[in-house]
């Protein structure tokens, strides 16, 4: 506080905008500590999703890749063995057993078994794949939401900093005006003439 402000009874406080800035500037960092892990997970999931969606652009290759992992199930092996036993028993009984018709019938039933087993495998594999996609979409959405939250936090902090700076400057301007007004009043009451103002 200057001697003149003291003599005129005007307190010269700190600019509130400057006082508030160190606190307001911490807000984005606090947001980063909370939001960044989700943002990073979302970015990683976004990359994974792009790669997986790109694979699906060629459905035949996509399904063929999944089919590579197929191995006949225990249920298929059991049913196939039962079918073979039944066919052998039928062949031993005479009649159509062992005939071309009998072999065609066996082949059709074996194909149906294999086809059904493979379809079940594909259904299960695609179900697990779908869960993986949905999980990644969930991480991606959380990351997007965290990014929006961080944007809101930083935008709000900038608005608050700007508002505090404007308020502080307005207060300083008002104090300056009060000081000038009080000084002119003091000079006027003291009978001191200022050239150009009298």
C-alpha positions in Angstrom: 0.0 0.0 0.0 1.5 3.4 -1.0 1.7 6.3 1.4 -0.8 8.2 -0.7 -3.3 5.3 -0.5 -2.8 5.1 3.2 -3.2 8.9 3.6 -6.4 8.8 1.6 -7.8 5.7 3.4 -7.8 3.5 0.3 -6.7 0.0 0.8 -4.9 -1.5 -2.1 -5.7 -5.3 -1.9 -4.2 -8.0 -4.2 -5.8 -8.6 -7.5 -8.3 -11.5 -6.7 -7.8 -12.9 -10.2 -4.1 -13.3 -9.5 -4.8 -14.9 -6.1 -7.2 -17.4 -7.6 -5.0 -18.4 -10.6 -2.7 -20.9 -8.8 -5.8 -22.8 -7.5 -7.7 -22.6 -10.8 -4.7 -23.9 -12.7 -4.6 -27.1 -10.6 -8.1 -28.1 -11.8 -7.0 -29.6 -15.2 -4.2 -31.6 -13.5 -6.7 -33.1 -11.0 -8.9 -34.0 -13.9 -6.0 -35.7 -15.7 -5.1 -37.8 -12.7 -8.7 -39.2 -12.7 -9.5 -39.2 -16.5 -6.2 -40.1 -18.2 -6.3 -43.9 -17.4 -9.8 -44.2 -18.9 -8.8 -42.0 -21.9 -5.7 -44.2 -22.6 -7.8 -47.4 -22.2 -10.3 -46.0 -24.6 -7.6 -45.1 -27.1 -6.2 -48.7 -27.0 -9.7 -50.2 -27.3 -10.4 -47.9 -30.2 -7.4 -49.2 -32.0 -8.4 -52.8 -31.2 -11.9 -52.2 -32.5 -10.6 -50.6 -35.7 -8.5 -53.7 -36.4 -11.3 -56.2 -35.6 -13.9 -54.3 -37.6 -11.4 -54.2 -40.6 -11.1 -58.1 -40.4 -14.9 -58.3 -40.7 -14.9 -56.5 -44.1 -14.0 -59.8 -45.6 -16.6 -62.2 -44.0 -15.3 -65.3 -45.7 -11.7 -64.8 -44.5 -13.0 -63.8 -41.1 -15.0 -67.1 -40.7 -12.2 -69.1 -42.2 -9.8 -67.7 -39.6 -12.1 -68.7 -36.8 -12.6 -72.2 -38.3 -8.9 -72.8 -38.2 -9.2 -73.2 -34.4 -11.9 -75.9 -34.7 -11.3 -79.3 -33.2 -14.0 -81.9 -33.0 -15.6 -81.9 -29.6 -15.8 -84.8 -27.2 -19.6 -84.9 -27.8 -18.9 -85.2 -31.6 -16.3 -88.0 -31.0 -18.8 -89.9 -28.8 -21.7 -89.6 -31.3 -19.4 -90.6 -34.2 -18.3 -93.7 -32.3 -21.9 -94.6 -31.5 -22.8 -94.1 -35.2 -19.9 -96.4 -36.3 -21.0 -99.1 -33.8 -24.5 -98.9 -35.1 -23.4 -99.1 -38.7 -21.1 -102.1 -37.9 -24.0 -103.8 -36.1 -26.3 -103.2 -39.0 -23.7 -104.5 -41.4 -23.4 -107.7 -39.4 -27.1 -108.2 -39.5 -27.2 -108.6 -43.3 -29.6 -106.9 -45.6 -28.5 -103.5 -46.6 -25.6 -103.5 -44.2 -22.3 -102.9 -46.0 -24.1 -101.9 -49.2 -23.5 -98.7 -51.2 -26.7 -97.4 -49.7 -25.6 -98.2 -46.3 -22.2 -96.4 -46.8 -24.0 -93.4 -48.2 -26.3 -93.3 -45.2 -23.4 -93.5 -42.9 -21.5 -90.8 -44.7 -24.6 -88.5 -44.6 -25.0 -89.0 -40.9 -21.3 -88.5 -40.2 -21.4 -85.3 -42.3 -24.4 -84.1 -40.4 -22.7 -84.8 -37.1 -19.5 -83.0 -38.2 -21.5 -80.0 -39.6 -23.5 -79.7 -36.4 -20.4 -79.8 -34.3 -18.7 -77.2 -36.4 -21.7 -75.0 -36.3 -21.8 -75.3 -32.5 -18.1 -74.4 -32.4 -18.7 -71.3 -34.6 -21.7 -70.2 -32.6 -19.6 -70.5 -29.4 -16.5 -68.8 -30.9 -18.6 -65.9 -32.4 -20.4 -65.5 -29.0 -17.1 -65.1 -27.2 -15.8 -62.8 -30.0 -18.9 -60.7 -29.6 -18.4 -60.4 -25.9 -14.8 -59.3 -26.6 -16.0 -56.6 -29.0 -18.7 -55.4 -26.6 -16.0 -55.2 -23.8 -13.8 -53.1 -26.0 -16.7 -50.9 -27.0 -17.4 -50.4 -23.3 -13.8 -49.4 -22.6 -13.9 -47.1 -25.7 -17.1 -45.4 -24.6 -15.7 -44.9 -21.0 -12.6 -43.4 -22.6 -14.7 -41.1 -24.8 -16.7 -40.0 -21.7 -13.5 -39.4 -19.7 -12.2 -37.3 -22.6 -15.4 -35.3 -22.7 -15.2 -34.9 -18.9 -11.6 -33.7 -19.2 -12.6 -31.3 -21.9 -15.3 -29.9 -19.7 -12.9 -29.7 -16.8 -10.3 -27.8 -18.7 -12.9 -25.6 -20.4 -14.5 -24.8 -17.1 -11.1 -24.0 -15.6 -10.3 -21.7 -18.4 -13.6 -19.9 -18.1 -13.1 -19.6 -14.3 -9.5 -18.3 -14.9 -10.8 -15.8 -17.4 -13.6 -14.7 -15.1 -11.3 -14.3 -12.1 -8.8 -12.3 -14.2 -11.6 -10.1 -15.6 -13.1 -9.6 -12.1 -9.7 -8.8 -10.6 -8.9 -6.3 -13.4 -12.3 -4.7 -12.9 -11.6 -4.4 -9.2 -8.2 -2.9 -9.8 -9.7 -0.4 -12.3 -12.3 0.5 -9.7 -9.6 1.0 -7.1 -7.6 3.2 -9.5 -10.7 5.3 -10.2 -11.4 5.6 -6.5 -7.8 6.6 -5.9 -7.9 9.3 -8.6 -11.3 10.5 -7.5 -10.1 10.7 -3.8 -6.9 12.4 -4.9 -8.7 15.0 -6.9 -11.1 15.6 -4.0 -8.2 15.9 -1.6 -6.4 18.4 -3.8 -9.6 20.3 -4.4 -10.3 20.6 -0.6 -6.7 21.5 0.0 -6.9 24.4 -2.4 -4.2 23.0 -4.7 -4.8 23.8 -8.3 -3.8 21.4 -11.0 -3.2 22.9 -14.4 -5.7 21.7 -17.0 -8.2 20.4 -14.3 -9.2 23.7 -12.7 
